Amino acid sequence: MADIPKPVAELLDAALVGELTVVDGAGRPVTYPLIPLWDGERVFMTSSTLFSRKLEHINGNAKVSVSITVPVAVGGRHDRALIQGDARVIDSDPHGEWERLLPIWEVKEPSIVSFLKVRVALPLFFERALIEITPRRVLYWSDGDAATAPAETLVAAGEAA
Amino acid sequence: MRSTDGLDARTGLDKLATFPYQIATWVGDDGYPVSVAVDARISPTELVARFAGPAALAVPTDRDVSLTGSHIRPQPGYGYDERRHVTVWGRATTLDGGVALTADRAWGWDESEVPFFEYSERSVGQSRKYFDALSVERGTPVRPKLSLGFLTLRATRLPFLTATIVPVVLGILIAATHGSFDLVAALLTVIGASFVQLGLNVANDVFDTASGADDANVTPTQFSGGSRVIQYGLVSFRRMATIATVCYIAAGVIGLILLATHGSTALLVIGVLGFIISIGYTAPPLKFVYRGLGEVAVALGFGPMMLLGAYVVQTGGTLAWEPFVASIPVALLAALILYVNEIPDRRGDAIAGKRTLPVRFSRSTVVAGYDVAVTAAYVVLVLAVVAGILPVPVLLMLLTIPLALRVSRGLIPYYDNPYGLMSIMGVNVQLHLRAGLLLAAAYAIVLVVGAVAPGVSLFI
Protein backbone atom coordinates (compact mmCIF):
# COMPACT_ATOMS: atom_id res chain seq x y z
CA MET A 1 0.00 0.00 0.00
CA ALA A 2 1.51 3.32 -1.04
CA ASP A 3 1.89 5.69 1.86
CA ILE A 4 -0.26 8.54 0.65
CA PRO A 5 -2.58 10.46 2.98
CA LYS A 6 -6.01 8.89 3.41
CA PRO A 7 -7.92 12.01 2.25
CA VAL A 8 -5.86 12.04 -0.94
CA ALA A 9 -6.65 8.38 -1.57
CA GLU A 10 -10.33 9.24 -1.04
CA LEU A 11 -10.06 12.10 -3.51
CA LEU A 12 -8.50 9.76 -6.08
CA ASP A 13 -11.25 7.22 -5.49
CA ALA A 14 -13.95 9.84 -5.92
CA ALA A 15 -12.57 11.96 -8.74
CA LEU A 16 -14.31 11.78 -12.09
CA VAL A 17 -11.54 13.88 -13.54
CA GLY A 18 -8.02 14.81 -12.59
CA GLU A 19 -5.42 16.83 -14.44
CA LEU A 20 -2.45 14.85 -15.67
CA THR A 21 0.52 17.08 -16.40
CA VAL A 22 3.39 15.76 -18.46
CA VAL A 23 6.54 17.51 -19.62
CA ASP A 24 7.00 17.97 -23.35
CA GLY A 25 10.24 17.80 -25.31
CA ALA A 26 10.86 21.51 -24.73
CA GLY A 27 10.50 21.10 -20.96
CA ARG A 28 7.07 22.74 -20.83
CA PRO A 29 4.14 21.40 -18.81
CA VAL A 30 1.17 20.06 -20.79
CA THR A 31 -2.02 19.31 -18.88
CA TYR A 32 -4.69 16.78 -19.87
CA PRO A 33 -7.95 16.13 -18.00
CA LEU A 34 -8.31 12.35 -17.51
CA ILE A 35 -10.08 9.95 -15.19
CA PRO A 36 -7.73 8.93 -12.36
CA LEU A 37 -8.05 5.30 -11.32
CA TRP A 38 -6.50 4.40 -7.95
CA ASP A 39 -5.80 0.79 -7.12
CA GLY A 40 -4.42 1.50 -3.63
CA GLU A 41 -0.88 1.38 -4.89
CA ARG A 42 -0.62 3.42 -8.02
CA VAL A 43 -2.60 5.92 -10.03
CA PHE A 44 -3.69 4.63 -13.43
CA MET A 45 -5.00 6.57 -16.35
CA THR A 46 -5.72 5.42 -19.86
CA SER A 47 -5.24 7.17 -23.14
CA SER A 48 -6.62 6.36 -26.55
CA THR A 49 -4.03 6.19 -29.29
CA LEU A 50 -6.08 8.96 -30.89
CA PHE A 51 -4.88 11.31 -28.16
CA SER A 52 -1.48 9.74 -27.66
CA ARG A 53 0.77 12.79 -27.70
CA LYS A 54 0.84 12.62 -23.92
CA LEU A 55 2.20 9.08 -24.18
CA GLU A 56 5.03 10.31 -26.38
CA HIS A 57 5.83 12.97 -23.79
CA ILE A 58 5.82 10.39 -20.98
CA ASN A 59 8.10 8.10 -22.95
CA GLY A 60 10.47 11.07 -23.24
CA ASN A 61 10.16 12.18 -19.61
CA ALA A 62 8.58 9.99 -16.95
CA LYS A 63 8.09 12.77 -14.39
CA VAL A 64 4.40 13.67 -14.19
CA SER A 65 1.84 15.00 -11.79
CA VAL A 66 -1.86 14.47 -11.20
CA SER A 67 -3.90 17.20 -9.55
CA ILE A 68 -7.39 16.83 -8.16
CA THR A 69 -8.98 20.26 -8.12
CA VAL A 70 -12.51 20.17 -9.52
CA PRO A 71 -14.99 20.17 -6.59
CA VAL A 72 -17.91 19.09 -8.78
CA ALA A 73 -15.90 16.06 -9.93
CA VAL A 74 -15.31 14.83 -6.37
CA GLY A 75 -18.83 15.07 -4.99
CA GLY A 76 -18.55 18.66 -3.83
CA ARG A 77 -15.44 18.27 -1.68
CA HIS A 78 -13.25 21.34 -1.57
CA ASP A 79 -9.96 19.78 -0.52
CA ARG A 80 -7.36 19.50 -3.28
CA ALA A 81 -4.29 17.43 -3.92
CA LEU A 82 -1.28 17.12 -6.15
CA ILE A 83 0.43 13.78 -6.67
CA GLN A 84 3.84 13.87 -8.32
CA GLY A 85 5.20 10.61 -9.57
CA ASP A 86 6.97 8.54 -12.17
CA ALA A 87 4.88 7.34 -15.06
CA ARG A 88 5.18 4.28 -17.25
CA VAL A 89 3.31 3.69 -20.48
CA ILE A 90 1.95 0.16 -20.80
CA ASP A 91 1.02 -0.52 -24.40
CA SER A 92 2.16 -4.04 -25.24
CA ASP A 93 -1.44 -4.73 -26.38
CA PRO A 94 -3.34 -1.50 -27.07
CA HIS A 95 -6.39 -3.52 -28.11
CA GLY A 96 -7.15 -5.23 -24.84
CA GLU A 97 -4.56 -4.83 -22.10
CA TRP A 98 -6.22 -1.72 -20.70
CA GLU A 99 -9.45 -3.63 -20.15
CA ARG A 100 -8.09 -4.96 -16.84
CA LEU A 101 -8.90 -1.53 -15.45
CA LEU A 102 -12.50 -1.69 -16.60
CA PRO A 103 -13.87 -2.69 -13.16
CA ILE A 104 -12.57 0.48 -11.49
CA TRP A 105 -13.20 2.62 -14.59
CA GLU A 106 -16.81 1.44 -14.77
CA VAL A 107 -17.43 2.63 -11.21
CA LYS A 108 -16.73 6.19 -12.30
CA GLU A 109 -18.07 6.04 -15.86
CA PRO A 110 -20.71 3.28 -16.09
CA SER A 111 -21.41 4.06 -19.75
CA ILE A 112 -17.93 2.90 -20.79
CA VAL A 113 -19.02 -0.74 -20.72
CA SER A 114 -21.90 -0.20 -23.11
CA PHE A 115 -19.67 1.88 -25.38
CA LEU A 116 -17.12 -0.93 -25.42
CA LYS A 117 -19.77 -3.38 -26.60
CA VAL A 118 -20.11 -1.32 -29.77
CA ARG A 119 -16.42 -0.61 -30.22
CA VAL A 120 -16.98 -1.14 -33.95
CA ALA A 121 -18.47 2.35 -34.00
CA LEU A 122 -15.30 4.02 -32.72
CA PRO A 123 -12.54 1.42 -32.95
CA LEU A 124 -9.54 3.67 -32.43
CA PHE A 125 -10.97 5.11 -29.23
CA PHE A 126 -10.67 1.65 -27.73
CA GLU A 127 -7.08 1.15 -28.81
CA ARG A 128 -5.59 2.40 -25.58
CA ALA A 129 -2.45 2.55 -23.50
CA LEU A 130 -2.26 2.45 -19.72
CA ILE A 131 -0.42 5.15 -17.83
CA GLU A 132 0.84 3.79 -14.52
CA ILE A 133 1.96 6.46 -12.07
CA THR A 134 3.98 5.58 -9.00
CA PRO A 135 3.54 8.38 -6.42
CA ARG A 136 6.70 10.07 -5.12
CA ARG A 137 5.40 13.22 -3.43
CA VAL A 138 1.96 14.38 -2.41
CA LEU A 139 0.79 17.91 -1.64
CA TYR A 140 -2.58 18.27 0.08
CA TRP A 141 -4.64 21.38 0.66
CA SER A 142 -7.28 20.42 3.23
CA ASP A 143 -9.25 23.64 2.60
CA GLY A 144 -8.43 23.76 -1.10
CA ASP A 145 -6.97 27.23 -0.67
CA ALA A 146 -3.63 27.97 -2.35
CA ALA A 147 -3.04 30.75 0.21
CA THR A 148 -2.47 28.00 2.75
CA ALA A 149 0.72 25.97 2.60
CA PRO A 150 -0.02 22.38 1.57
CA ALA A 151 0.78 19.37 3.71
CA GLU A 152 3.62 17.49 2.07
CA THR A 153 4.10 13.74 2.07
CA LEU A 154 7.10 12.07 0.50
CA VAL A 155 6.50 8.54 -0.76
CA ALA A 156 9.64 6.47 -0.61
CA ALA A 157 10.50 4.73 -3.88
CA GLY A 158 10.51 1.31 -2.25
CA GLU A 159 7.09 1.69 -0.63
CA ALA A 160 5.23 2.13 -3.86
CA ALA A 161 7.34 -0.16 -5.93
CA MET B 1 -12.64 27.22 -30.29
CA ARG B 2 -13.11 25.11 -33.44
CA SER B 3 -9.50 24.09 -33.63
CA THR B 4 -8.29 21.30 -31.41
CA ASP B 5 -4.70 22.28 -32.01
CA GLY B 6 -3.31 25.73 -31.51
CA LEU B 7 -5.45 28.57 -30.25
CA ASP B 8 -4.30 32.14 -30.16
CA ALA B 9 -3.47 33.40 -26.69
CA ARG B 10 -6.30 35.94 -26.67
CA THR B 11 -8.93 33.32 -27.46
CA GLY B 12 -7.40 31.02 -24.88
CA LEU B 13 -7.62 33.71 -22.20
CA ASP B 14 -11.20 34.53 -23.19
CA LYS B 15 -12.03 30.88 -22.63
CA LEU B 16 -10.00 30.62 -19.45
CA ALA B 17 -11.92 33.53 -17.95
CA THR B 18 -15.13 31.48 -18.09
CA PHE B 19 -13.81 28.91 -15.59
CA PRO B 20 -14.42 29.53 -11.87
CA TYR B 21 -10.72 28.96 -11.06
CA GLN B 22 -7.55 28.03 -12.88
CA ILE B 23 -4.77 25.53 -12.32
CA ALA B 24 -1.32 27.10 -12.42
CA THR B 25 1.33 24.61 -13.51
CA TRP B 26 5.05 24.69 -14.00
CA VAL B 27 7.94 22.26 -13.95
CA GLY B 28 9.73 22.37 -10.61
CA ASP B 29 13.47 22.37 -10.07
CA ASP B 30 13.34 18.61 -9.43
CA GLY B 31 11.78 18.06 -12.86
CA TYR B 32 8.30 17.14 -11.62
CA PRO B 33 5.31 19.27 -12.67
CA VAL B 34 3.71 21.34 -9.92
CA SER B 35 0.03 22.32 -10.11
CA VAL B 36 -2.00 24.48 -7.79
CA ALA B 37 -5.51 25.87 -8.10
CA VAL B 38 -5.58 29.67 -8.22
CA ASP B 39 -8.15 32.38 -8.72
CA ALA B 40 -6.84 34.40 -11.63
CA ARG B 41 -8.01 37.79 -12.82
CA ILE B 42 -7.82 37.59 -16.57
CA SER B 43 -7.38 40.46 -18.98
CA PRO B 44 -7.52 39.09 -22.50
CA THR B 45 -6.89 42.49 -24.07
CA GLU B 46 -3.57 42.75 -22.19
CA LEU B 47 -2.89 39.02 -22.75
CA VAL B 48 -2.28 38.79 -19.00
CA ALA B 49 -3.61 36.67 -16.14
CA ARG B 50 -2.85 37.76 -12.57
CA PHE B 51 -3.13 35.67 -9.45
CA ALA B 52 -1.83 35.60 -5.90
CA GLY B 53 1.30 33.56 -5.47
CA PRO B 54 0.51 30.25 -3.77
CA ALA B 55 1.83 29.74 -0.27
CA ALA B 56 5.06 27.75 0.04
CA LEU B 57 5.34 27.27 -3.72
CA ALA B 58 7.44 29.73 -5.71
CA VAL B 59 6.17 30.33 -9.23
CA PRO B 60 9.26 30.38 -11.47
CA THR B 61 9.97 33.27 -13.80
CA ASP B 62 12.62 31.57 -15.91
CA ARG B 63 10.46 28.96 -17.63
CA ASP B 64 6.97 28.49 -19.04
CA VAL B 65 4.02 28.51 -16.67
CA SER B 66 0.55 27.40 -17.75
CA LEU B 67 -2.96 28.13 -16.56
CA THR B 68 -5.60 25.49 -17.21
CA GLY B 69 -9.37 25.57 -16.90
CA SER B 70 -11.17 22.23 -16.76
CA HIS B 71 -14.88 21.44 -16.63
CA ILE B 72 -17.15 18.42 -16.66
CA ARG B 73 -20.75 17.87 -15.58
CA PRO B 74 -21.22 14.64 -13.62
CA GLN B 75 -24.05 12.43 -14.84
CA PRO B 76 -24.77 9.83 -12.16
CA GLY B 77 -25.22 6.37 -13.59
CA TYR B 78 -23.62 7.42 -16.86
CA GLY B 79 -20.38 9.26 -16.24
CA TYR B 80 -20.11 12.90 -17.24
CA ASP B 81 -20.61 15.30 -20.12
CA GLU B 82 -20.02 18.96 -21.02
CA ARG B 83 -16.28 18.37 -21.30
CA ARG B 84 -14.17 21.40 -21.95
CA HIS B 85 -10.68 22.48 -21.07
CA VAL B 86 -8.24 25.15 -22.10
CA THR B 87 -4.61 25.84 -21.28
CA VAL B 88 -2.61 29.01 -21.89
CA TRP B 89 1.14 29.17 -21.58
CA GLY B 90 3.43 32.09 -20.99
CA ARG B 91 6.13 33.57 -18.82
CA ALA B 92 5.40 34.79 -15.30
CA THR B 93 6.63 37.84 -13.46
CA THR B 94 6.25 38.30 -9.73
CA LEU B 95 5.74 41.46 -7.69
CA ASP B 96 4.68 41.84 -4.08
CA GLY B 97 3.52 38.26 -3.81
CA GLY B 98 1.44 38.48 -6.96
CA VAL B 99 2.05 36.68 -10.20
CA ALA B 100 1.35 38.00 -13.69
CA LEU B 101 1.43 35.54 -16.55
CA THR B 102 1.75 36.94 -20.06
CA ALA B 103 0.16 34.42 -22.40
CA ASP B 104 1.73 33.56 -25.72
CA ARG B 105 -0.15 30.46 -26.81
CA ALA B 106 -3.09 28.26 -25.93
CA TRP B 107 -4.72 24.94 -26.63
CA GLY B 108 -8.02 23.38 -25.68
CA TRP B 109 -11.17 21.51 -26.55
CA ASP B 110 -14.84 22.20 -25.96
CA GLU B 111 -17.12 19.36 -26.98
CA SER B 112 -20.02 21.75 -27.48
CA GLU B 113 -17.99 23.34 -30.29
CA VAL B 114 -16.10 20.35 -31.67
CA PRO B 115 -18.19 17.21 -31.05
CA PHE B 116 -16.32 14.25 -29.63
CA PHE B 117 -16.67 12.21 -32.83
CA GLU B 118 -15.20 15.03 -34.92
CA TYR B 119 -12.45 15.57 -32.35
CA SER B 120 -11.63 11.86 -32.59
CA GLU B 121 -11.70 11.92 -36.37
CA ARG B 122 -9.33 14.87 -36.47
CA SER B 123 -6.96 12.85 -34.28
CA VAL B 124 -6.77 9.76 -36.49
CA GLY B 125 -3.38 10.90 -37.82
CA GLN B 126 -2.01 10.91 -34.28
CA SER B 127 -3.18 7.33 -33.78
CA ARG B 128 -1.51 6.23 -37.00
CA LYS B 129 1.67 7.96 -35.93
CA TYR B 130 1.57 6.13 -32.62
CA PHE B 131 1.08 2.73 -34.23
CA ASP B 132 3.84 3.48 -36.75
CA ALA B 133 6.21 4.29 -33.88
CA LEU B 134 5.21 1.09 -32.04
CA SER B 135 5.84 -0.90 -35.21
CA VAL B 136 9.31 0.59 -35.61
CA GLU B 137 10.09 0.02 -31.93
CA ARG B 138 9.06 -3.64 -32.07
CA GLY B 139 10.29 -4.37 -35.55
CA THR B 140 6.94 -5.84 -36.51
CA PRO B 141 3.72 -4.23 -37.70
CA VAL B 142 1.41 -3.21 -34.85
CA ARG B 143 -2.06 -2.25 -35.98
CA PRO B 144 -5.41 -1.46 -34.38
CA LYS B 145 -7.74 -4.44 -34.33
CA LEU B 146 -11.37 -5.40 -34.50
CA SER B 147 -12.92 -8.84 -34.26
CA LEU B 148 -13.45 -10.48 -37.65
CA GLY B 149 -17.22 -10.08 -37.30
CA PHE B 150 -17.05 -6.38 -36.48
CA LEU B 151 -14.43 -5.83 -39.17
CA THR B 152 -16.54 -7.52 -41.84
CA LEU B 153 -19.56 -5.55 -40.72
CA ARG B 154 -17.67 -2.30 -40.89
CA ALA B 155 -15.51 -2.84 -44.00
CA THR B 156 -18.38 -4.04 -46.19
CA ARG B 157 -21.08 -1.88 -44.57
CA LEU B 158 -23.15 -5.03 -44.36
CA PRO B 159 -26.24 -3.43 -42.75
CA PHE B 160 -26.83 -1.44 -45.94
CA LEU B 161 -27.56 -4.67 -47.82
CA THR B 162 -31.23 -3.89 -47.26
CA ALA B 163 -30.87 -1.57 -50.27
CA THR B 164 -30.30 -4.69 -52.40
CA ILE B 165 -32.54 -7.16 -50.64
CA VAL B 166 -35.63 -4.93 -50.85
CA PRO B 167 -35.77 -4.60 -54.67
CA VAL B 168 -34.57 -8.16 -55.34
CA VAL B 169 -37.15 -9.75 -53.04
CA LEU B 170 -39.82 -7.49 -54.50
CA GLY B 171 -38.89 -8.55 -58.03
CA ILE B 172 -39.05 -12.20 -57.02
CA LEU B 173 -42.44 -11.72 -55.36
CA ILE B 174 -43.90 -9.91 -58.37
CA ALA B 175 -42.67 -12.72 -60.61
CA ALA B 176 -44.31 -15.20 -58.25
CA THR B 177 -47.64 -13.39 -58.57
CA HIS B 178 -47.18 -13.79 -62.32
CA GLY B 179 -46.76 -17.54 -61.86
CA SER B 180 -42.96 -17.83 -61.99
CA PHE B 181 -40.95 -18.92 -58.98
CA ASP B 182 -37.70 -20.88 -58.69
CA LEU B 183 -36.31 -21.02 -55.16
CA VAL B 184 -32.71 -21.84 -56.09
CA ALA B 185 -32.61 -19.10 -58.70
CA ALA B 186 -34.17 -16.71 -56.16
CA LEU B 187 -31.48 -17.48 -53.60
CA LEU B 188 -28.72 -17.14 -56.17
CA THR B 189 -30.15 -13.80 -57.25
CA VAL B 190 -30.18 -12.47 -53.68
CA ILE B 191 -26.61 -13.67 -53.08
CA GLY B 192 -25.27 -12.44 -56.41
CA ALA B 193 -26.91 -9.04 -56.09
CA SER B 194 -25.59 -8.77 -52.53
CA PHE B 195 -22.06 -9.39 -53.76
CA VAL B 196 -22.52 -6.60 -56.30
CA GLN B 197 -23.45 -4.18 -53.52
CA LEU B 198 -20.67 -5.36 -51.20
CA GLY B 199 -18.22 -4.92 -54.08
CA LEU B 200 -19.62 -1.46 -54.68
CA ASN B 201 -19.37 -0.51 -51.00
CA VAL B 202 -15.77 -1.64 -50.70
CA ALA B 203 -14.71 -0.24 -54.07
CA ASN B 204 -16.27 3.06 -53.04
CA ASP B 205 -13.91 3.17 -50.04
CA VAL B 206 -10.95 2.29 -52.22
CA PHE B 207 -11.62 5.02 -54.78
CA ASP B 208 -12.64 7.61 -52.17
CA THR B 209 -9.38 6.94 -50.37
CA ALA B 210 -7.43 7.21 -53.60
CA SER B 211 -9.11 10.52 -54.40
CA GLY B 212 -8.65 11.86 -50.88
CA ALA B 213 -12.39 12.28 -50.28
CA ASP B 214 -12.50 10.06 -47.20
CA ASP B 215 -9.35 11.58 -45.73
CA ALA B 216 -10.76 15.06 -46.18
CA ASN B 217 -13.97 14.16 -44.38
CA VAL B 218 -13.60 14.81 -40.63
CA THR B 219 -17.27 14.39 -39.82
CA PRO B 220 -18.09 10.82 -40.89
CA THR B 221 -21.10 9.16 -39.32
CA GLN B 222 -22.38 5.61 -39.28
CA PHE B 223 -24.29 6.44 -42.46
CA SER B 224 -21.78 8.58 -44.31
CA GLY B 225 -18.11 9.11 -44.93
CA GLY B 226 -17.32 5.52 -45.85
CA SER B 227 -16.29 2.63 -43.64
CA ARG B 228 -12.99 4.37 -42.60
CA VAL B 229 -11.24 1.03 -42.18
CA ILE B 230 -8.39 2.17 -44.44
CA GLN B 231 -8.08 5.52 -42.65
CA TYR B 232 -8.04 3.79 -39.27
CA GLY B 233 -5.39 1.30 -40.34
CA LEU B 234 -7.74 -1.64 -39.71
CA VAL B 235 -7.50 -2.94 -43.28
CA SER B 236 -4.90 -2.01 -45.86
CA PHE B 237 -5.79 -0.23 -49.09
CA ARG B 238 -4.55 -3.21 -51.07
CA ARG B 239 -6.63 -5.68 -49.07
CA MET B 240 -9.75 -3.58 -49.55
CA ALA B 241 -9.09 -3.49 -53.30
CA THR B 242 -8.75 -7.28 -53.18
CA ILE B 243 -12.01 -7.67 -51.24
CA ALA B 244 -13.84 -5.51 -53.77
CA THR B 245 -12.42 -7.58 -56.61
CA VAL B 246 -13.38 -10.85 -54.92
CA CYS B 247 -16.93 -9.58 -54.35
CA TYR B 248 -17.27 -8.61 -58.02
CA ILE B 249 -15.83 -11.93 -59.15
CA ALA B 250 -18.28 -13.80 -56.91
CA ALA B 251 -21.12 -11.69 -58.30
CA GLY B 252 -19.89 -12.36 -61.84
CA VAL B 253 -19.71 -16.11 -61.29
CA ILE B 254 -23.25 -16.20 -59.89
CA GLY B 255 -24.39 -14.00 -62.78
CA LEU B 256 -22.89 -16.46 -65.26
CA ILE B 257 -24.60 -19.38 -63.49
CA LEU B 258 -27.93 -17.56 -63.72
CA LEU B 259 -27.30 -16.73 -67.37
CA ALA B 260 -26.49 -20.38 -68.06
CA THR B 261 -29.55 -21.70 -66.24
CA HIS B 262 -32.12 -18.90 -66.64
CA GLY B 263 -30.48 -16.88 -69.36
CA SER B 264 -32.19 -14.34 -71.56
CA THR B 265 -31.23 -11.27 -73.53
CA ALA B 266 -32.98 -9.13 -70.94
CA LEU B 267 -30.94 -10.64 -68.09
CA LEU B 268 -27.71 -10.20 -70.05
CA VAL B 269 -28.45 -6.53 -70.74
CA ILE B 270 -29.53 -5.85 -67.16
CA GLY B 271 -26.51 -7.70 -65.76
CA VAL B 272 -24.01 -5.87 -67.93
CA LEU B 273 -25.62 -2.46 -67.27
CA GLY B 274 -25.80 -3.18 -63.53
CA PHE B 275 -22.15 -4.14 -63.50
CA ILE B 276 -21.14 -0.98 -65.34
CA ILE B 277 -23.20 1.20 -63.02
CA SER B 278 -21.79 -0.49 -59.92
CA ILE B 279 -18.14 -0.23 -60.93
CA GLY B 280 -18.56 3.13 -62.63
CA TYR B 281 -20.14 4.60 -59.51
CA THR B 282 -16.75 5.72 -58.17
CA ALA B 283 -14.20 4.14 -60.50
CA PRO B 284 -12.66 6.05 -63.40
CA PRO B 285 -13.36 6.84 -66.12
CA LEU B 286 -17.10 7.01 -65.40
CA LYS B 287 -17.02 8.17 -61.73
CA PHE B 288 -20.76 8.88 -61.69
CA VAL B 289 -20.78 10.07 -58.08
CA TYR B 290 -18.02 12.60 -58.83
CA ARG B 291 -20.14 14.10 -61.61
CA GLY B 292 -23.35 14.58 -59.65
CA LEU B 293 -24.80 11.42 -61.18
CA GLY B 294 -24.47 9.26 -58.08
CA GLU B 295 -28.16 9.53 -57.23
CA VAL B 296 -29.16 8.57 -60.78
CA ALA B 297 -26.76 5.61 -60.71
CA VAL B 298 -28.09 4.47 -57.34
CA ALA B 299 -31.70 4.92 -58.46
CA LEU B 300 -31.10 2.83 -61.56
CA GLY B 301 -28.94 0.25 -59.82
CA PHE B 302 -31.03 -0.25 -56.69
CA GLY B 303 -34.33 0.22 -58.48
CA PRO B 304 -35.03 -1.10 -61.98
CA MET B 305 -31.78 -3.04 -62.39
CA MET B 306 -32.12 -5.06 -59.19
CA LEU B 307 -35.89 -5.46 -59.34
CA LEU B 308 -36.18 -6.21 -63.06
CA GLY B 309 -33.08 -8.39 -62.92
CA ALA B 310 -34.61 -10.54 -60.18
CA TYR B 311 -37.89 -10.58 -62.12
CA VAL B 312 -36.45 -11.74 -65.43
CA VAL B 313 -34.40 -14.47 -63.73
CA GLN B 314 -37.68 -15.92 -62.52
CA THR B 315 -39.67 -15.38 -65.72
CA GLY B 316 -36.93 -16.56 -68.08
CA GLY B 317 -36.59 -13.16 -69.71
CA THR B 318 -40.16 -11.95 -69.92
CA LEU B 319 -40.42 -8.25 -69.13
CA ALA B 320 -43.50 -6.43 -67.86
CA TRP B 321 -44.54 -2.92 -66.92
CA GLU B 322 -45.60 -3.89 -63.41
CA PRO B 323 -42.13 -4.67 -61.99
CA PHE B 324 -40.69 -1.63 -63.74
CA VAL B 325 -43.30 0.71 -62.26
CA ALA B 326 -42.97 -0.94 -58.83
CA SER B 327 -39.24 -0.25 -58.98
CA ILE B 328 -39.72 3.51 -59.32
CA PRO B 329 -40.65 4.35 -55.71
CA VAL B 330 -37.98 1.92 -54.48
CA ALA B 331 -35.44 3.56 -56.76
CA LEU B 332 -36.34 7.05 -55.58
CA LEU B 333 -36.12 6.10 -51.90
CA ALA B 334 -32.78 4.31 -52.44
CA ALA B 335 -31.38 7.37 -54.23
CA LEU B 336 -32.61 9.54 -51.37
CA ILE B 337 -30.55 7.49 -48.90
CA LEU B 338 -27.43 8.48 -50.80
CA TYR B 339 -28.70 12.03 -51.29
CA VAL B 340 -29.21 12.66 -47.56
CA ASN B 341 -26.02 10.82 -46.61
CA GLU B 342 -24.09 13.15 -48.93
CA ILE B 343 -25.18 16.21 -46.96
CA PRO B 344 -22.69 15.80 -44.08
CA ASP B 345 -20.00 14.67 -46.54
CA ARG B 346 -20.30 17.69 -48.77
CA ARG B 347 -17.26 19.62 -47.50
CA GLY B 348 -14.90 16.66 -47.84
CA ASP B 349 -16.50 15.74 -51.16
CA ALA B 350 -16.00 19.26 -52.48
CA ILE B 351 -12.31 19.19 -51.50
CA ALA B 352 -11.90 15.88 -53.33
CA GLY B 353 -13.72 17.14 -56.41
CA LYS B 354 -16.85 15.04 -55.88
CA ARG B 355 -19.56 17.21 -57.38
CA THR B 356 -22.48 15.58 -55.62
CA LEU B 357 -25.83 17.32 -55.60
CA PRO B 358 -25.41 18.67 -52.04
CA VAL B 359 -22.03 20.02 -53.15
CA ARG B 360 -23.55 21.68 -56.20
CA PHE B 361 -26.70 23.14 -54.74
CA SER B 362 -27.76 25.34 -51.85
CA ARG B 363 -29.35 24.03 -48.70
CA SER B 364 -32.85 25.17 -49.72
CA THR B 365 -32.50 23.54 -53.15
CA VAL B 366 -31.24 20.30 -51.65
CA VAL B 367 -34.09 20.17 -49.12
CA ALA B 368 -36.62 21.03 -51.84
CA GLY B 369 -35.08 18.29 -53.97
CA TYR B 370 -35.70 15.79 -51.20
CA ASP B 371 -39.31 16.88 -50.86
CA VAL B 372 -39.94 16.63 -54.61
CA ALA B 373 -38.34 13.20 -54.95
CA VAL B 374 -40.01 11.65 -51.92
CA THR B 375 -43.37 13.07 -52.97
CA ALA B 376 -42.81 11.63 -56.44
CA ALA B 377 -42.30 8.18 -54.91
CA TYR B 378 -45.78 8.26 -53.37
CA VAL B 379 -47.45 9.97 -56.33
CA VAL B 380 -46.10 7.34 -58.75
CA LEU B 381 -47.38 4.63 -56.46
CA VAL B 382 -50.90 6.06 -56.24
CA LEU B 383 -51.10 6.83 -59.98
CA ALA B 384 -49.91 3.31 -60.79
CA VAL B 385 -52.66 1.85 -58.61
CA VAL B 386 -55.27 4.13 -60.15
CA ALA B 387 -54.03 3.17 -63.61
CA GLY B 388 -54.36 -0.49 -62.72
CA ILE B 389 -50.64 -1.21 -63.12
CA LEU B 390 -49.97 -1.99 -59.47
CA PRO B 391 -52.32 -3.87 -57.12
CA VAL B 392 -54.26 -1.93 -54.48
CA PRO B 393 -52.39 -3.44 -51.48
CA VAL B 394 -49.22 -1.58 -52.46
CA LEU B 395 -50.92 1.48 -51.04
CA LEU B 396 -49.70 0.08 -47.71
CA MET B 397 -46.51 1.95 -48.53
CA LEU B 398 -48.39 5.18 -47.76
CA LEU B 399 -48.04 4.20 -44.10
CA THR B 400 -44.42 5.36 -44.35
CA ILE B 401 -45.37 8.97 -45.11
CA PRO B 402 -44.80 10.02 -41.46
CA LEU B 403 -41.21 8.81 -41.77
CA ALA B 404 -40.73 10.85 -44.93
CA LEU B 405 -42.11 13.90 -43.14
CA ARG B 406 -39.68 13.35 -40.24
CA VAL B 407 -36.76 13.30 -42.65
CA SER B 408 -37.97 16.34 -44.53
CA ARG B 409 -38.51 18.33 -41.34
CA GLY B 410 -35.15 17.26 -39.90
CA LEU B 411 -33.00 18.27 -42.84
CA ILE B 412 -33.06 22.04 -42.28
CA PRO B 413 -32.30 22.15 -38.51
CA TYR B 414 -29.52 19.59 -38.78
CA TYR B 415 -28.15 20.50 -42.20
CA ASP B 416 -24.86 21.76 -40.75
CA ASN B 417 -24.74 19.34 -37.84
CA PRO B 418 -23.53 15.92 -39.05
CA TYR B 419 -24.10 14.24 -35.71
CA GLY B 420 -27.54 15.76 -35.26
CA LEU B 421 -28.34 14.62 -38.79
CA MET B 422 -27.42 11.04 -37.91
CA SER B 423 -30.86 10.26 -36.50
CA ILE B 424 -32.47 11.73 -39.61
CA MET B 425 -30.25 9.62 -41.85
CA GLY B 426 -31.29 6.61 -39.79
CA VAL B 427 -34.97 7.41 -40.29
CA ASN B 428 -34.32 7.84 -44.01
CA VAL B 429 -32.76 4.36 -44.22
CA GLN B 430 -35.76 3.01 -42.30
CA LEU B 431 -38.08 4.76 -44.74
CA HIS B 432 -36.60 2.82 -47.65
CA LEU B 433 -36.59 -0.47 -45.73
CA ARG B 434 -40.13 -0.19 -44.40
CA ALA B 435 -41.50 0.99 -47.73
CA GLY B 436 -39.87 -2.06 -49.32
CA LEU B 437 -41.20 -4.40 -46.67
CA LEU B 438 -44.70 -3.00 -47.08
CA LEU B 439 -44.50 -3.42 -50.86
CA ALA B 440 -43.31 -6.99 -50.31
CA ALA B 441 -46.16 -7.54 -47.84
CA ALA B 442 -48.56 -6.17 -50.45
CA TYR B 443 -47.38 -8.74 -53.00
CA ALA B 444 -47.56 -11.47 -50.36
CA ILE B 445 -51.22 -10.49 -49.96
CA VAL B 446 -51.68 -10.69 -53.73
CA LEU B 447 -50.13 -14.17 -53.71
CA VAL B 448 -52.33 -15.37 -50.86
CA VAL B 449 -55.49 -13.91 -52.36
CA GLY B 450 -54.54 -15.42 -55.72
CA ALA B 451 -54.22 -18.83 -54.10
CA VAL B 452 -57.31 -18.61 -51.91
CA ALA B 453 -59.65 -16.73 -54.24
CA PRO B 454 -58.29 -16.97 -57.80
CA GLY B 455 -61.16 -14.98 -59.27
CA VAL B 456 -60.67 -11.91 -57.09
CA SER B 457 -58.66 -9.13 -58.71
CA LEU B 458 -56.71 -6.73 -56.53
CA PHE B 459 -56.17 -4.33 -59.42
CA ILE B 460 -58.47 -1.39 -60.12
Interface residues (C-beta under 8 A of the other chain):
Chain A: L16 V17 E19 T21 V22 V23 G27 R28 P29 V30 T31 P33 S48 T49 L50 F51 S52 R53 L55 E56 N61 K63 V64 S65 S67 T69 V70 V72 A73 R80 L82 Q84 G85 D91 P94 H95 K108 E109 P110 S111 I112 R119 V120 A121 L122 P123 L124 F125 E127 R136 R137 L139 W141 G144 A146 A147 T148 A149 P150
Chain B: Y21 I23 T25 W26 V27 D30 G31 Y32 P33 V34 S35 V36 A37 V38 A52 P54 A55 A56 L57 R63 D64 V65 S66 T68 S70 H71 I72 R73 P74 G77 Y78 G79 Y80 R83 H85 T87 W89 F117 S120 S123 V124 Q126 S127 K129 Y130 F131 A133 L134 V142 P144 K145 L146 F150 L153 R154 Q222 Y232 L234
